[in-house]
Amino acid sequence: MAKEILKFFAFFLTISFISCAINDKNYSKKCKEKPVDFSIDGINYFYNGFLKDSTDKRATSWTIAREICKSYCSDLMSVDTQREFEEMQKMMEKHLIEYLWTSGHVCEKNNCDANSEPININGWMWLDKNIKMPPTNKIPPGWTFNPWSHTGHKNVQQPDNAEFDLFRRNESCLAVLHNVYDDGIKFHDVACYHKKNFFCES
C-alpha cells in the first residue's frame, strides 16, 4: 500500500513538473514575442484585440484582462499622462474601439489612506504603478483637460458608481468609453465584471 502511494505521489509530481515547464515555456514565449502597437519614452503598449491567441484577444473582465497582460510580462495600461491618453485616443478612433479597460481601480483597504475620502474623488489608483490618481473632479497636473466624463448613466460627473444604485455592484474599475454617452473618449467608472478589450504596457 505504501509503495502504491509513493508511486502515485511520484507520478503526480512528474505531471505537475511537466505542466509547470509547459506553462513556463508558453509564458516565456509570450514575453519575448509580445507585439508593440505604439511606444512612449521607452514604454511599449499593445492592444489585446490584435493578438493572435484567440483566448487572449477576447473582451473580458478587468481581473482576467490584467492576468492576460501579466502573461506577456506586462500590466494593464495606466493613462496617467495626456500623451498616453492622446495615443490611446488615436487608436480608439482609428480602429473603432468602443471600450477599454485600464489599470485604474478604486483603492482598497490595504492601499487606501486617510486622504482617500471621499472615495469617488480621492480614492482612485493606477494599480500597475501603485500610485494614487489626482482628484477626479480636477484637471490632472500636466493635462489641459479633465479626462473623466462630465456625464454617464446618471447624467452626472464621473465617477458616479451608478451600478450600485441599480444592482448593488460597485463600479470599482476605470474604463475608457468611446462616445457611449455622446461625450467623446472619456474615463468612466465601471463594474469590473463587464467584458472589455484593453491595452497592456511594459
SEFILO-736602 format. One record per residue (C-alpha): residue in one letter; x negated, y, z negated. Coordinates in steps of 0.05 Angstrom, whole numbers, padded with zeros to 5 digits, always signed. Each point is the difference from the previous one (the first is absolute). Layout:
BEGIN
AXYZ ...
***
This chain:
BEGIN
M+00000+00000+00000 A-00056+00047-00019 K-00036-00014+00066 E+00063+00015+00040 I+00008+00066-00037 L-00073+00018+00015 K+00008-00018+00074 F+00063+00043+00004 F-00035+00057-00034 A-00060-00006+00047 F+00047-00002+00060 F+00037+00062-00025 L-00066+00038-00009 T-00022-00019+00070 I+00065+00024+00032 S-00003+00065-00041 F-00072+00012+00022 I+00017-00011+00073 S+00061+00046-00005 C-00042+00054-00033 A-00054-00007+00052 I+00050+00007+00057 N+00032+00061-00033 D-00068+00032-00012 K-00018-00012+00073 N+00065+00032+00025 Y-00009+00058-00049 S-00072+00011+00023 K+00022-00002+00073 K+00055+00051-00011 C-00048+00047-00035 K-00051-00005+00056 E+00050+00006+00057 K+00048+00052-00027 P+00019+00052+00052 V-00009+00075-00003 D+00055+00045+00027 F-00031+00065-00024 S-00055+00024-00047 I-00009+00060-00045 D-00066+00017-00032 G-00024-00072+00001 I+00065-00030-00024 N+00036-00047+00049 Y+00074-00010+00007 F+00042-00052+00036 Y+00075-00011+00012 N+00024-00069-00019 G+00051+00000+00057 F-00058-00007+00050 L-00030-00061-00034 K-00002-00066+00038 D+00021-00042-00060 S+00076-00007+00003 T+00005-00002-00076 D-00044+00059-00014 K+00032+00045+00053 R+00071-00004-00027 A+00036+00052-00041 T+00000-00022-00072 S+00008+00023-00072 W-00049+00048-00032 T-00032-00054-00043 I-00011-00048+00058 A-00024+00057+00044 R-00055+00015-00051 E-00019-00074-00003 I-00007-00002+00076 C-00045+00062-00001 K-00043-00032-00054 S-00008-00063+00043 Y-00035+00046+00050 C-00045+00028-00056 S+00042+00064+00003 D+00057+00032-00038 L+00064+00037+00017 M-00014+00068+00027 S+00002+00059-00047 V+00020+00065+00034 D-00034+00048-00047 T-00026+00049+00053 Q+00035+00039+00053 R-00047-00027+00053 E+00020-00072-00018 F+00073+00021+00004 E-00009+00031+00068 E-00036-00061+00028 M+00054-00045-00027 Q+00053+00047+00028 K-00031-00005+00070 M+00003-00076-00003 M+00072+00000-00024 E+00021+00047+00055 K-00039-00036+00055 H+00023-00070-00018 L+00070+00019-00025 I-00014-00027-00070 E+00061+00013-00044 Y-00025-00020-00069 L-00067-00011-00034 W-00022-00022-00069 T-00057+00037-00034 S-00039-00017-00063 G+00042+00052-00037 H+00035-00027-00062 V+00031+00027-00063 C-00047-00007-00059 E+00014-00057-00048 K-00014-00010-00074 N-00074-00015+00010 N-00014+00061+00043 C+00050+00053-00023 D-00024+00054-00046 A+00028+00055-00043 N+00004+00046+00061 S+00040-00049+00043 E+00068+00028-00020 P+00046+00012+00035 I-00019-00063+00039 N+00032+00023+00065 I-00045+00061+00002 N-00064-00018-00039 G+00001-00076-00001 W-00023-00021+00070 M-00066-00032+00017 W-00041-00026+00058 L-00012-00069-00026 D-00055-00019+00050 K-00043+00054-00031 N+00033+00001-00068 I+00008+00076+00003 K+00058+00043-00020 M+00038+00039+00054 P+00012+00074-00007 P+00071+00019-00024 T+00050-00020+00052 N+00035+00067-00001 K-00062+00039+00020 I-00045+00006+00061 P-00061-00045-00014 P-00068+00034-00003 G-00031+00005+00069 W+00068-00008+00035 T+00041+00052+00036 F+00067-00034-00015 N+00034-00048-00048 P+00002-00070+00031 W+00059-00020-00044 S+00066+00007+00036 H+00050+00054-00020 T+00057-00050+00009 G+00021-00073-00003 H+00059-00044-00018 K+00023+00049-00053 N-00017+00061+00042 V-00050+00024-00052 Q-00076+00009-00003 Q-00040-00065+00000 P-00014-00040-00041 D+00072-00011-00024 N+00003-00073-00023 A+00066-00005+00038 E+00006-00075+00000 F+00001-00002-00075 D+00067+00036+00001 L+00026-00051+00050 F-00029-00066-00021 R-00041+00013-00063 R-00064-00012+00040 N-00056+00050-00009 E-00032+00032+00062 S-00071-00011-00025 C-00037-00002+00067 L-00020+00055+00047 A+00020-00009+00073 V-00007+00047+00060 L+00064+00007+00039 H+00004+00024+00072 N+00058+00048+00005 V+00049-00047-00034 Y+00034+00059-00033 D-00013+00050+00057 D-00059+00024-00041 G-00059-00018+00044 I-00055-00046-00027 K+00001+00005-00076 F-00013-00034-00066 H+00059-00036-00033 D+00005-00043-00062 V+00027-00068+00018 A+00016-00065-00038 C-00060-00046+00010 Y+00039-00061+00024 H+00018+00033+00067 K-00038-00026+00061 K-00046+00049+00037 N-00063+00000+00040 F-00062+00034-00026 F-00071+00026+00011 C-00060-00030-00036 E-00063+00038-00015 S-00071-00020-00018 
***
